[in-house]
Amino acid sequence: TKEVLNKIPEVSKTKIGILHLFVQHTSCALSVNENYDPDVRKDMTMALDKIVPESLAWQHTDEGPDDSVSHTKASLIGSSISIPITDGSLNLGTWQGIYLCEFRKDKHTRRIVATIIP
């Protein structure tokens, strides 16, 4: 969440609006989730690995065995989120934070489009 705010200083100048974030990739996702306990991220990974295991007979594996697995997880979580802005701050719950959920094993550069709707 802090990384997002550092990249989008316009949020602090917005009295009332919505921050819309969209990730331009098909093997990662955006989510709002509990951001205090790092175990939440581990639990999310465990649950998604159970729901969408790499051990299935995936057909699309051009970029490796986690290729279609990543696309499927990204479809389940989603490519965009919208967060209200109130008095120059993201109006998130006490423990909420913005997650970039990376589903590929190898490191990738990701682009996120940010739009503020007044």
C-alpha positions, 0 to 999 in steps of 0.5 A, a space after each residue: 500500500 505504501 508503494 502505491 501511495 509513493 507512486 501516486 502522490 495525487 491521492 493525497 490531493 484528492 478530497 473524494 474519489 476512487 483509485 482504480 488499479 489495473 495490472 496489465 498481466 495475466 499471471 498475477 493479480 491485485 487484491 485487498 486483504 489483511 496486511 498486518 500479519 505476513 502469515 496471511 500471504 503464506 495462507 493465501 499461497 497455500 490455499 490457492 495452490 490447493 485450489 489450483 495445483 500445478 500437478 494438473 495436466 495443464 496444456 499451456 506450459 510455453 513459459 514453464 509448468 506454472 504458466 496456465 496455473 498462474 493464468 488460472 489463479 489470476 482469473 480467480 483473484 482478478 486484475 483490478 481493484 477500486 478503493 475509495 479516497 476520502 480526504 486525501 487518504 485511501 479509505 481502507 479498513 484498519 488491517 487492509 492493504 493492497 496486494 500484488 499477487 505474483 503467481 509465477 515462480 520466476 521474477 517478473 516486472 509488472 505494470 499497474 495502471 492507476 486511475 483516479 476518478 474524482 
